[in-house]
C-alpha cells in the first residue's frame, strides 16, 4: 500500500536551485516538499565549486612558495601532504554543509524527504526512500518504503553529472571525475585529462602546482573552445608555461592497462598515432542532465541538452518547471539561484509581470590563475547574431597594481554598440570581481561614459575597467579636430 501526501509545491533535487526555491517558498507559507536522493547541497558543495576552489587556493599558496624569488624572497618547495589537503577540503565542506542541514529547512516549514522520485502523472510522484532517510528521518514521522506525493506544482532541479565518453577500455582501465578527485587517498603522479573545458583547466593548474604531471587531451582545435581565441590563448600559454602539456586536435582511440598497472592511452594527434602512459585518467568531457524521473509518464519533453523549457522555465506541462543544470541552459550555481528566483516570482508569488530568463545578463568565471570572467556577448556570439559592435581593450601590463604584484598577464575587453555595453571579457587575477560593474552596466543600460568618468581607488586592478572605457573615447577626445576647436576658442598655443 502507498500513502499519499499532498503539497502546494514539490521540488525534486536538493542542490543550489532546489534549496534556494524551497527555502524562499517555505518562508512564504507554501507547503513545500523537497526530495533528494542522498545529501542536500548538490554538485556545487560536494563535487564542484566548494571543493575545487578550496583546492585551487591551496595550490596557489604552493605556487607562491615556488615562485617567491619573483618577489625578492627565497623560493621554497612545499612538502605538502595530500591527506591534509583532502582533509581541509572536507572541513570546508562540513562547515558549509551546516547551512544545508535538513532540520534547518524543516524549521522553515519545508518537508525534506530522501529518496528516488518517479513521475506517475503530472501532479503525482512515487518516492522510494533511500538509506539516507534513516539517518535524517524526523522522530515523529514514520513512512513506508514507498510513498506517493502530489502537488499542484512541481519543480525539477535534479542537476547534472559528468558525461562519460564511449572510449573502448575506459571503464575497464578505471577513471575518475570531479566526483572522485577531492576524495582520492593518493595524489596522482601522472594525470591525463580527457576534455578541455572549465573543469579541465581549473583542476589541471591546481594539481600541476601541487606536483602532478598533467596532460590535457582536447578533441577540438582550441583549448577552452567556449572562449574567444585571444582570451583562450592567454590561459593556454599560462598553463603551458607552468608545465602542463596541452594537446589539441586529438582523438582517444582506446585505453588499456600495462603489466605494471599503467593506463596506456592510444590516440591520434593531428591524425598521427601516439600513446600516452599515466597512472590516473580524469574525465572532464562535459555534463549530462539527470533525467531518470519517468518524465515521459508526466508528458515532460526533453532534448539532448536536458528538460525542454520556455523562457519562463516551464516545461511542456505548464505546472512543472525545470531549473538549474537539468534544463541544460545556464549550468552555473549562481544561474541556478537566478532561475529559482524566476520560478518563485512566477509560480509562487504569481506576480502580474512574468519574469523571463535573460542569459546575456548572467556572467561566469573560470577560476584559473589568472581568472577569466564573461558577461553578455562575446565577439563570437555578437558576430553570429550579426551585431555591429566596437571593441575597447586595456592590457593589464599597463595597470600599476598588476605591475606591483607581478601579475600582468591578461586584459579587459568590452564590446560596445553605440554608447552601450553589450559584452565584456576579462582575464585578470580578480576577474570574477571586476566583471560585476560590466554586468551592472548591461543590466541597467548604463552608458560607457559613466564608467569612464568614475573615480577609482588607486592602485587597484579595478582601474583597468575605467581605462578600458576611457580608451574608447580617447581618440575622439584628443583628436586634431578637438584641438583645433580649443585653439580657436581659447587661443591655446600648444603643439598641434
N, C-alpha and C positions, 0 to 999 in steps of 0.2 A: 504493500500500500504506500502511496505517496501522500505526503502532507502538502497542502497548498498555502502559500503566504502571499499576501497582496501588498504592493508598494506603489508609491507615486512614481518613483524613478529607480530603475536598476542600472548599475554601472558595472560592466564586465571588464576587469583589469585594474590592478592597484598600482600602476606606475604613475608618473608625473601627471598625465592627463586625467586619469581616473580619480586620483587623490585630490587634485585641485577642484574638480567638479563636485565630488562627494562632500568635501568639507564645506564649500560655499552653499550647496543646496541644503545640507542638513541644518546649517545655522540659520537658514531662511525658513525653517519649519517644514521642509519637504521630507516625506517619509522615504528614506533612501536605503537601498541595499547595495553594498559594494562586494563584488565577488572577485577573488583572486585565487590562483592555483596554490601558491605556496607562501610567499612573503611580500608584504607591501614594500613599495619603494621602486620597483621596476628595474629596467635595464640600467637606467642612469645611476642609481645608487649602488647596485650590486655588481655591474659589469662595465659601466661606461664612464660617465662624466666624473663621478666622485673618485673612484679608484685610479683612473687614468691621470687626472690632474694631480692627485697625491703622488703618484709615481713620477710624473713629469717634474714636480718640484724637487723631489729627492735627486733626480738625475741632474737637474740644473745646478744644485749645490755641488754635486760631484764634479761637474764640468767647470765650475768656477774655481774649484781647488786645482784642477788640472791646468787651467789657463791663467793662474794667478800672476804669472810673470808679466802679462799684458798690463797689469795694474801696479807694477813696481814691487810685487811681492814674490816670494819664492813659491814655485809650483809644489804641490803636494799630491801624491796619489792617495785616493781614498780607499782604505782597506775595508770596504763595506761588507756586511753580512746580509745575504739575500733574505734569510728568515726574519731579520729585523725590519727590513724594508716591507716585506709582506705583512708583518705584524702591525707596522704603522698604518698601512693601508686599511687593515681590518679594524684598527682602533678608530680611525677617522669615520669609517662606515658605521661603526657601532654608535658613535656619538650622534650621527645624523639620523640613524635608524630610530632613535628615541622619538623623533618628531613623527615617524610613520607607524607608531605602535597602534595596534587595533583598538586598545582601550581609549586612546585619545580621540579616535573618530566615533567610538560608541558614546563617549561623553557628549559629543556634539549632537548626537541623535541619529547617527548613521549605523545601521547594522552591518557588520563585517562577517562574511562567510568565506571559508577557504574550501575550494573545490573546483571541479571542471564543469563548465556550463555548456549546455547544448540547447539550441532553439527547438521548441516544439511547434510554435507558431509565432507570429509577430509580436505577441504580448506575453508569451509563456516560455520559461526556461526550465529545463531539468538540470539539477545540480547534483553531481556525485561528490560527496565530501572527501577531502584528502586527509592525509595523516597530519598535516599542519593544523587542521581543525581541532584535533585532540589537544594540541598544545595551547591554542588560543580560544578555546571554547568557553563562553561565559558560564559561570557556575549555575546560573538559573535557567539555562537554555539547553535542552536535550533534543537533538534532531536524529531522525533516521538516516541511514547511509545515503539515501537518495531523497531529494525533496523537489517539489515543483514550486516555482515562484512566478508571480505575474506582476505586471506593471503597465500603466498606460503608456509610459515612455521608457525606452531602453537606449543606453549609450554603449557602444563597443569601443573599448580602449585597451585592447589586448597587446598592443605593441608589435615588435618585430624581433627577429632572431638572425644570427649570421646566415648568409646564403652560402651553401657548400657546393662548389662546382663539381661536376661529374668528371673526375680525373681517375683513370684506371690506377688502382693500387693505393689511392689516397687513404681510404678508410682502413685498409689492411696495414699500412705503414704507421698510421696514427698521426693525428694533428691536433692543434689547439686553436681556439678562437679567443675573442675578448672575454668570453665567459669562463676561461680557464687561466689566462695569463697571470692574473693577480693572486692566484692561489697555488702557483707552482711551488713545489718543495725545493727545487733547484733552479738557478738561473740558467737559461740556455747559453751555451758557448758559441755555437754556430747556428744562426737562425735564418731561415728563408721565409719571406712574407709573400704570399700569393695575393696580389691586389695592390693597387697604387692610389688609394684614396685617403680620406681624412684619418681613419683609424691606423692605416699602414704608416702614414707619415709621422703621427704623434708617437706611436709605440716604437717605431724604428729608431727615432732620435733618442728617446728616453733609454731604451735598452742598450743602444750603442754607447751612450755616455757612461753607462754602468759596466761596460766591458764586454758586451756581447758583440760578436762579429755578425753584421746584418747584411743580407742581400734582399733587395726588393725586386720581385718579378711582376712587371706591368705589361699587360697584353697590348695596350694601345701605344701610340707613338709618343704621347706626352704623359709624364708622371703628373698626378693631380690634374687630370683632364678636365675637371669641372671649373678650373680657373682660367682666366686669360693667360696667354702664353708668357707675357712679361712677368706676371706675378709668380706663376709656377716655376719659372726659371730661377728666381731668387731663392726659393725654398729648395729646389733641386740642387743648386750649386752649394747651398749651405750644408745640406746633408752629405753631399759628396766630399766636401772639404773636411767634414768631421770623420770621414772614413766609411761611410755607408755606400755600398755598391748598389746602384740603381740600373736595372736592365729593362729597357723598353722594347716594344715590338717582339715580345717573347710569347711563346705558346708552350705550356706544360703538356707533354705528351703522356707521361706515365711516371709513377713513383714506385720504387722497390726498396727493399731493405737488404743491406750488405751483411756478410757473415759477422762483422764486428758491430752490428746494430746501427750503422749509419743509414740515414734515409737518402737514397740516391734519386735525384730528380732528373729525368730525361726531358730535355726541352729543345725547342728551336729558337734561336736568336737570329732575327733577320733571315729566317729560313735555313740557317746553318745548325746542324745538330750539335748539342753540347750536353754535358752532365754537370750536376752540382751536388755535392755531398754535404749534408748538415745533420745536426743531432735533433733539431726541432723545426717543425713547419707550422707557421701561423697563417691561418686562412682569414683574410680580410678583404673578401671579394664582394662586398655589398651586403644588403639586408633583405630579408623577405618577411612579409607580414604574417602574423599569427591568425590564421583564418579557420582553424579547426573548431567551428562552432555550429555546424549543421546549418549554415546560413541559407542554403537553398530551401530548407524547410520553412524558413521565415520569409522567403521571397526576396532576400537581400542580394543584390547584384555585386559581382566582383570583377576586377580586371587583373592583369598580370602584376600590377603595382599594389593592389590592396582592395579594400572595400570601396566601391564606387560611391562618391558623394558629390553633391552640388555645392555651390558657393556658401550655403548655409550649413554645410556639413551633414545634411540629411541624406540618407541612403534611398534606395528605390522604394523602401517603406518609410513614409514620412514621419512615423512615430519613432523610428530608430535612427540614431545618429552615430557617426564614427569619428573619433578624434585621435590625434597622436599618430605614431608610426603606422598603425594598422590601415590608414587610408592612403599611405604611400606618397603624401604630398610634401609637407614640411617636416622632415624627420630630425627634429631637434627638441630638446627638453623644453626650452622656453616657448617654442612654437606649439608644443602640446598644451602648455598652460594657456597660451593665447587662444587656442581652439576651444579649450574648456570654457573660457570666458564667453565665447560666442554662443555656445550651447546654453550656458547659464542665462544669457540675455534673451535668447530667442525662445527656448523651450521651458524655462522655469520662471523667469521674470516676465516673459512674454511681452517685451517692450514693443510699442507700436512700430518703431523703426527697426526693422530686422537687420541684424549685423551680418556682414559677409566677410569671408576670408579675403585678405589683400596680401598676397605673397610678396609683393615688392616692398612692403613695409616691414618685413621680418628679416633681420640680419642674422649672420652666423660668423663663427670664428673657428679657425684651425689653431690649436694651441701648441704649435711648434715654437721654436725659438730661432728667428723672430716669429711672432704670430701673424696670421692672415685674417683679416676681417672684411666682410662684404655686406652691402645693403643696396637694395634697388637693382638697377640694371648693371650688368657687366657690358663690356664692349661687344662680346659675342651675342648676348641676348638683345641688345639695342639694335645691332645690325640685322639680326633675324627678324625683329619687329619693324624694320625699315624706319627707324627713328633717326632723324638727323640730330647730331649732337657735337659738342666740342669737348676737348679734354683739357683739364687743368691738372698739373702734376708738380709735386715738390719732392725732391730727393732728400732722404734722411741724412746724407752726409753733409748737408748744409745746416742741419739743426744743431745748435750748441749743446743741448743736453745729450744728444746722441753721441757727439764727439767726446764729451766728458766721460761717458760711460763705455766708450769704445764699442758702440753698437750702431754702426752707421749703415748697415745693410737694409735696404728697403726704400719705400716711398709712399706718398699719399697720392692717389689718382681719383679725380672726381669727374663724372660725366655731367655735362650741363646742356640744357636746352633753353634757349633764351637767357633768362636770369635765374632759372630754377634748377635745382639739383635733381637728377633722375637716377643717380647711382654713385657709389663710392666704394673703392677698394683700398685697403691699407696693408702694407707689410711693415711691421714695426714691433718692437718689444712689448708695447702695450696697445696693440691694435684693437683688441676686444673692448677696451675702454674708450679709445679715441674715436671709434666708429659711431658712438652714441649721438654726437651732435649732428652728424650727417643724417642719421636716422630721424632725429627731430626735425631737421630741415625738410626731409621728404614727407614726413607725416603731417607737418603743419604748413607746407608750402612756403617755407622761409626763403627769401631771395638770397643769393650768394653774397650780395653787397653787405648784408648784416653780419655775416661771418667775417668778411674782410675788414669791417670796421670795428670788430670786437677787440678788447684789450685782454691779452692772455698773460698769465703769470709766467715770468721768466726765471730760470730756464726750465722748460717742460717739453716733453715730446708732443704735447697737445698744440704747441705753437705751430707745428707743421701743418695743422689744419688751416690756421689763419693764413700762413704764407702760401698755401695752395690756392685759397680763394683770392688772395692779393695778386698772385702771379697772373691770374686770369685777366685782371684789369690793368696790369702794369703796362702792357704795350699800348693800351688806349690812353692811359693817364700820362705817360711820358712820351707820347708821340710828337713828332715835329709840328703837327697841326696845333696841339695844345700849347706848345712852347711859343709858336708864332702869335697866338691869340694873347697870351700873357705878356709877351714883349710889346705888342701893340697897345694893350690896355694899361699896363703899369710901367712901361719903359724899362723892363729888366734888361741887363747888359751881359748876361751870362753866355756861355758857349751854346751855339746853335746845335 
